[in-house]
Amino acid sequence: MGLIAALPDIDRHDKSVFVMHEKSEKLIPFHKHTKGQLSYVEGGIAYITIDNRTYVVPARHFFWIPEGMEHILEVGHTATVLRSLYFYAHDDVSDPFYGKLGIYPASELLIQMIKYTEMWDEKHITYKDENFEFLVALKKILPKTHKQPLPIILPATHNKQMMKIVSYLEWNMGEKLTLTNVSTRFGLSERSMSRLFKADMDISFLQYLKTLRIIKAIELLLNTDKPINEIADDVGYSSISAFSDTFHEFTQSRPSDLRKSSKAF
């Protein structure tokens, strides 16, 4: 059974933990659960879309989606293993962690605990099962061991003018893009361009461009064997050190570390 086929079954027992491990590349359209979702991304990349904002989840990171939050989930590479645990929500008020979307680097302890659950793949585990306390402990360590979520969020737009600008940035991110030359290209003043980004997507032009470049860099690191200096150039960085520092700002790891960890599986 794949994840899409399993969706109706996830909420069948409200006090259980449903376990699902799947290697896949797919798009799961808008859906929600009455349970909180913990998913670990192994060896690839995933994207979550909520309220017109796309969140990027690189390899060796996990995400938590609160119960009832409608989302789109896209697994972006055939080599990706998505290891998911859908937890009962009756105790979520015990910590603010469980009430908000978050993407976090996974600790080694958490990775090993999640991998251990593969023996219960496609099963509901309840308090009647001897393994249940292990899953209770796994859920309880999340707020204690994972404090700082990643800031890799890319807003979407339905504004036709903005869609053209965003498309231009995507296709030309290897070039020297500045607020001045992009504004001129689209016949806008710098002030008008800045206001447009802020009003339509609640983000500055420079922050949007920086985020876009890091997302593309993550995709290239995980999905190609291109040298890191070429990837830096492809996404618009002439300096390896500047690229590495910005990458670390977003992901809390260096480009070489992310690539190395993704190849470990």
MARSE-508898 format. One record per residue (C-alpha): residue number from 1; residue in three letters; x, y, z. Coordinates in pm, 1 decimal, always signed. Example, Ala and Ser with C-alpha at 12.3 -4.5 7.8 and 13.67 -1.06 7.14 Angstrom:
// residues 2
  resi  resn        px        py        pz
     1   ALA   +1230.0    -450.0    +780.0
     2   SER   +1367.0    -106.0    +714.0
This chain:
// residues 265
  resi  resn        px        py        pz
     1   MET      +0.0      +0.0      +0.0
     2   GLY    +135.0    +344.0     -92.4
     3   LEU     +85.3    +664.6    +103.7
     4   ILE    -196.9    +792.6    -119.2
     5   ALA    -386.5    +465.2     -80.8
     6   ALA    -324.7    +471.5    +294.6
     7   LEU    -468.8    +822.5    +351.9
     8   PRO    -822.7    +705.7    +446.3
     9   ASP    -675.7    +454.3    +691.4
    10   ILE    -450.9    +696.4    +885.3
    11   ASP    -730.5    +841.9   +1098.9
    12   ARG    -914.7    +513.6   +1155.9
    13   HIS    -794.1    +480.4   +1517.0
    14   ASP    -772.2    +819.8   +1687.3
    15   LYS    -552.3    +695.1   +1974.8
    16   SER    -304.6    +497.4   +1766.0
    17   VAL     +22.1    +571.6   +1588.9
    18   PHE      +7.5    +478.1   +1221.0
    19   VAL    +346.0    +389.9   +1069.6
    20   MET    +425.6    +435.1    +698.6
    21   HIS    +765.5    +398.3    +530.3
    22   GLU    +772.3    +454.2    +155.6
    23   LYS   +1027.9    +508.5    -120.6
    24   SER    +861.5    +724.1    -379.9
    25   GLU    +839.6   +1025.8    -605.5
    26   LYS    +491.1   +1169.1    -605.4
    27   LEU    +255.5   +1457.7    -545.7
    28   ILE     -13.9   +1414.5    -281.8
    29   PRO    -275.2   +1688.9    -329.3
    30   PHE    -439.8   +1892.1     -52.4
    31   HIS    -532.3   +1669.9    +241.7
    32   LYS    -533.9   +1672.8    +620.5
    33   HIS    -536.3   +1430.2    +913.4
    34   THR    -684.0   +1422.7   +1261.2
    35   LYS    -335.2   +1318.9   +1372.3
    36   GLY      -3.0   +1498.2   +1388.3
    37   GLN    +239.7   +1392.1   +1115.0
    38   LEU    +608.5   +1331.2   +1177.4
    39   SER    +797.2   +1252.7    +854.7
    40   TYR   +1170.8   +1199.6    +812.0
    41   VAL   +1316.5   +1263.6    +464.1
    42   GLU   +1593.3   +1018.7    +387.1
    43   GLY   +1827.0   +1065.2     +90.9
    44   GLY   +1633.9   +1317.2    -117.5
    45   ILE   +1407.1   +1619.6     -91.9
    46   ALA   +1041.5   +1694.3     -17.0
    47   TYR    +817.0   +2000.5     -39.4
    48   ILE    +518.0   +2094.9    +175.3
    49   THR    +272.5   +2361.0     +57.0
    50   ILE     +42.1   +2533.1    +305.9
    51   ASP    -147.4   +2859.7    +248.1
    52   ASN     +43.4   +2941.3     -73.6
    53   ARG    +381.2   +2892.7     +93.8
    54   THR    +616.7   +2612.6      -1.4
    55   TYR    +848.2   +2470.4    +263.9
    56   VAL   +1156.8   +2276.5    +158.9
    57   VAL   +1263.6   +1964.0    +348.6
    58   PRO   +1613.8   +1841.3    +255.8
    59   ALA   +1762.3   +1499.1    +330.7
    60   ARG   +1824.4   +1414.9    +699.2
    61   HIS   +1554.2   +1658.5    +808.3
    62   PHE   +1207.8   +1591.4    +942.6
    63   PHE    +886.1   +1787.4    +947.2
    64   TRP    +596.1   +1802.3   +1190.2
    65   ILE    +248.5   +1890.5   +1059.9
    66   PRO     -15.6   +1954.4   +1328.2
    67   GLU    -345.6   +1769.0   +1321.4
    68   GLY    -606.0   +1932.2   +1098.7
    69   MET    -359.5   +2138.2    +891.7
    70   GLU    -440.9   +2107.7    +521.6
    71   HIS    -131.3   +2062.7    +303.5
    72   ILE     +16.1   +1939.7     -22.3
    73   LEU    +310.0   +1700.6      +0.9
    74   GLU    +550.5   +1651.8    -288.4
    75   VAL    +832.8   +1400.4    -278.6
    76   GLY   +1078.7   +1531.5    -532.2
    77   HIS   +1319.0   +1246.1    -605.6
    78   THR   +1281.7    +874.3    -675.7
    79   ALA   +1558.4    +791.5    -425.1
    80   THR   +1373.0    +957.7    -138.0
    81   VAL   +1250.0    +741.7    +146.6
    82   LEU    +976.5    +912.6    +345.4
    83   ARG    +943.2    +760.3    +692.2
    84   SER    +620.1    +879.6    +853.1
    85   LEU    +453.3    +838.8   +1190.8
    86   TYR     +98.9    +970.9   +1238.4
    87   PHE     +46.8   +1038.4   +1609.9
    88   TYR    -265.4   +1060.3   +1825.6
    89   ALA    -336.2   +1427.9   +1901.5
    90   HIS    -514.0   +1416.3   +2239.6
    91   ASP    -200.6   +1531.8   +2428.3
    92   ASP     -75.6   +1792.8   +2178.1
    93   VAL    -164.0   +2077.7   +2416.6
    94   SER    +125.6   +1962.0   +2638.1
    95   ASP    +378.0   +2158.2   +2429.2
    96   PRO    +353.1   +2441.1   +2169.0
    97   PHE    +580.1   +2233.9   +1940.9
    98   TYR    +287.1   +2011.7   +1840.6
    99   GLY     +63.8   +2301.1   +1738.9
   100   LYS    +274.2   +2448.6   +1458.8
   101   LEU    +437.5   +2339.6   +1136.0
   102   GLY    +812.2   +2290.9   +1171.7
   103   ILE   +1106.0   +2156.0    +970.1
   104   TYR   +1415.1   +2053.1   +1164.2
   105   PRO   +1754.3   +1884.9   +1119.8
   106   ALA   +1709.0   +1533.8   +1257.7
   107   SER   +1928.7   +1426.3   +1546.7
   108   GLU   +2105.1   +1090.9   +1515.8
   109   LEU   +1895.3    +959.8   +1804.7
   110   LEU   +1570.7   +1048.5   +1627.6
   111   ILE   +1688.8    +900.6   +1296.8
   112   GLN   +1765.0    +566.2   +1459.2
   113   MET   +1436.4    +564.5   +1650.8
   114   ILE   +1236.1    +636.3   +1335.1
   115   LYS   +1422.2    +368.2   +1138.6
   116   TYR   +1345.0    +119.1   +1415.2
   117   THR    +972.6    +168.6   +1353.4
   118   GLU    +998.3     +16.6   +1004.7
   119   MET    +908.5    -321.5   +1157.8
   120   TRP    +554.3    -181.9   +1206.6
   121   ASP    +518.0     -46.8    +852.7
   122   GLU    +154.1      +8.1    +748.6
   123   LYS     +24.6     -79.4   +1095.6
   124   HIS    -167.6     +99.9   +1368.1
   125   ILE     +11.2     +67.1   +1703.5
   126   THR    -206.6    +125.4   +2011.6
   127   TYR    -166.4    +112.7   +2390.0
   128   LYS    -255.2    -258.5   +2367.4
   129   ASP     +70.7    -327.6   +2179.3
   130   GLU    +391.7    -380.8   +2373.0
   131   ASN    +572.3    -138.3   +2138.8
   132   PHE    +345.5    +155.1   +2214.9
   133   GLU    +560.0    +307.3   +2491.4
   134   PHE    +851.9    +332.1   +2247.9
   135   LEU    +640.4    +548.4   +2016.5
   136   VAL    +510.8    +756.1   +2309.7
   137   ALA    +874.4    +826.5   +2407.9
   138   LEU    +964.1    +917.0   +2048.9
   139   LYS    +688.4   +1176.6   +2034.6
   140   LYS    +783.2   +1321.9   +2373.2
   141   ILE   +1149.1   +1383.4   +2280.6
   142   LEU   +1062.5   +1599.7   +1978.2
   143   PRO   +1013.1   +1931.3   +2163.5
   144   LYS   +1311.5   +1865.4   +2389.2
   145   THR   +1569.2   +1785.4   +2120.9
   146   HIS   +1459.3   +1995.3   +1819.8
   147   LYS   +1423.6   +2364.9   +1895.5
   148   GLN   +1510.7   +2567.3   +1583.4
   149   PRO   +1307.4   +2517.0   +1261.8
   150   LEU   +1456.3   +2587.7    +920.8
   151   PRO   +1365.3   +2919.4    +752.7
   152   ILE   +1336.7   +2777.3    +398.4
   153   ILE    +997.3   +2912.8    +296.6
   154   LEU    +908.2   +3028.2     -54.3
   155   PRO    +579.5   +3219.8     -92.2
   156   ALA    +367.2   +3163.3    -400.8
   157   THR    +180.5   +3427.7    -600.2
   158   HIS    -129.0   +3447.6    -820.6
   159   ASN     -54.1   +3803.8    -934.1
   160   LYS     +13.3   +3788.2   -1309.8
   161   GLN    +283.1   +4054.2   -1301.0
   162   MET    +455.5   +3887.1   -1007.5
   163   MET    +436.0   +3548.1   -1177.0
   164   LYS    +635.5   +3688.8   -1469.8
   165   ILE    +895.2   +3839.9   -1237.1
   166   VAL    +929.7   +3519.8   -1032.6
   167   SER    +961.3   +3311.4   -1348.7
   168   TYR   +1235.8   +3542.7   -1473.2
   169   LEU   +1425.2   +3503.9   -1144.4
   170   GLU   +1396.3   +3124.3   -1161.6
   171   TRP   +1529.5   +3105.7   -1517.0
   172   ASN   +1807.8   +3358.2   -1464.9
   173   MET   +1924.9   +3302.1   -1107.6
   174   GLY   +2280.2   +3232.6   -1227.8
   175   GLU   +2303.7   +3591.2   -1351.4
   176   LYS   +2385.7   +3900.9   -1147.4
   177   LEU   +2033.9   +3989.3   -1039.2
   178   THR   +1975.9   +4307.7    -843.4
   179   LEU   +1668.5   +4501.8    -742.1
   180   THR   +1783.7   +4774.6    -983.0
   181   ASN   +1827.8   +4567.6   -1299.0
   182   VAL   +1521.1   +4348.4   -1242.3
   183   SER   +1304.4   +4654.7   -1173.8
   184   THR   +1431.5   +4819.7   -1492.1
   185   ARG   +1359.7   +4506.8   -1697.3
   186   PHE    +995.4   +4511.6   -1588.8
   187   GLY    +951.1   +4889.0   -1617.8
   188   LEU    +919.0   +4948.6   -1243.5
   189   SER   +1096.0   +5170.2    -997.5
   190   GLU   +1294.4   +4997.2    -723.3
   191   ARG   +1043.2   +5125.1    -469.3
   192   SER    +749.2   +4982.5    -667.0
   193   MET    +922.1   +4644.9    -704.4
   194   SER    +997.1   +4631.2    -332.1
   195   ARG    +638.3   +4721.0    -245.7
   196   LEU    +505.2   +4457.6    -486.4
   197   PHE    +703.8   +4176.9    -321.4
   198   LYS    +611.4   +4290.8     +27.5
   199   ALA    +241.3   +4342.3     -47.9
   200   ASP    +187.9   +4028.5    -256.3
   201   MET    +413.4   +3775.0     -82.5
   202   ASP    +513.2   +3940.8    +246.9
   203   ILE    +883.3   +3903.3    +170.4
   204   SER   +1153.8   +4137.5     +40.7
   205   PHE   +1291.3   +4103.2    -311.7
   206   LEU   +1638.7   +4013.5    -180.8
   207   GLN   +1511.9   +3756.6     +68.6
   208   TYR   +1297.8   +3591.7    -198.5
   209   LEU   +1592.2   +3571.7    -437.8
   210   LYS   +1824.7   +3437.2    -167.5
   211   THR   +1569.8   +3170.4     -68.5
   212   LEU   +1510.4   +3073.1    -432.1
   213   ARG   +1884.7   +3030.0    -487.3
   214   ILE   +1930.5   +2812.5    -178.8
   215   ILE   +1635.6   +2589.9    -273.6
   216   LYS   +1782.6   +2537.9    -621.6
   217   ALA   +2123.0   +2466.5    -466.5
   218   ILE   +1970.6   +2201.4    -238.2
   219   GLU   +1803.2   +2036.2    -538.4
   220   LEU   +2130.5   +2031.1    -734.2
   221   LEU   +2328.7   +1898.1    -438.1
   222   LEU   +2085.8   +1613.9    -377.8
   223   ASN   +1986.8   +1528.0    -734.6
   224   THR   +2311.0   +1574.7    -933.7
   225   ASP   +2683.0   +1503.5    -902.6
   226   LYS   +2784.8   +1854.8   -1004.9
   227   PRO   +3085.8   +1994.7    -817.7
   228   ILE   +2988.6   +2239.8    -544.3
   229   ASN   +3173.1   +2529.5    -709.4
   230   GLU   +2964.2   +2476.8   -1026.5
   231   ILE   +2644.2   +2468.4    -824.4
   232   ALA   +2741.9   +2793.5    -652.7
   233   ASP   +2794.0   +2951.0    -994.5
   234   ASP   +2466.4   +2806.5   -1130.9
   235   VAL   +2266.4   +2973.7    -855.4
   236   GLY   +2440.8   +3310.3    -879.8
   237   TYR   +2730.6   +3302.2    -632.3
   238   SER   +3075.4   +3401.6    -758.5
   239   SER   +3231.3   +3326.5    -419.2
   240   ILE   +3229.2   +2973.9    -272.2
   241   SER   +3264.9   +3114.2     +79.5
   242   ALA   +2965.7   +3346.4     +37.8
   243   PHE   +2760.7   +3056.9    -100.6
   244   SER   +2864.1   +2827.1    +185.7
   245   ASP   +2787.7   +3090.9    +449.9
   246   THR   +2443.2   +3166.0    +306.9
   247   PHE   +2371.1   +2794.8    +274.2
   248   HIS   +2463.1   +2744.8    +638.9
   249   GLU   +2240.0   +3035.8    +739.5
   250   PHE   +1941.6   +2855.3    +587.7
   251   THR   +2017.0   +2489.2    +657.9
   252   GLN   +2258.5   +2491.8    +953.8
   253   SER   +2492.2   +2271.6    +749.7
   254   ARG   +2753.1   +2320.4    +477.2
   255   PRO   +2683.5   +2216.9    +114.3
   256   SER   +2940.6   +1936.7    +137.1
   257   ASP   +2783.7   +1806.5    +460.5
   258   LEU   +2435.2   +1790.2    +309.7
   259   ARG   +2560.5   +1604.7      +3.3
   260   LYS   +2767.0   +1363.9    +212.8
   261   SER   +2477.7   +1282.0    +444.1
   262   SER   +2235.9   +1224.8    +154.4
   263   LYS   +2478.1    +976.5      -6.9
   264   ALA   +2497.4    +775.6    +312.7
   265   PHE   +2172.4    +596.7    +236.6
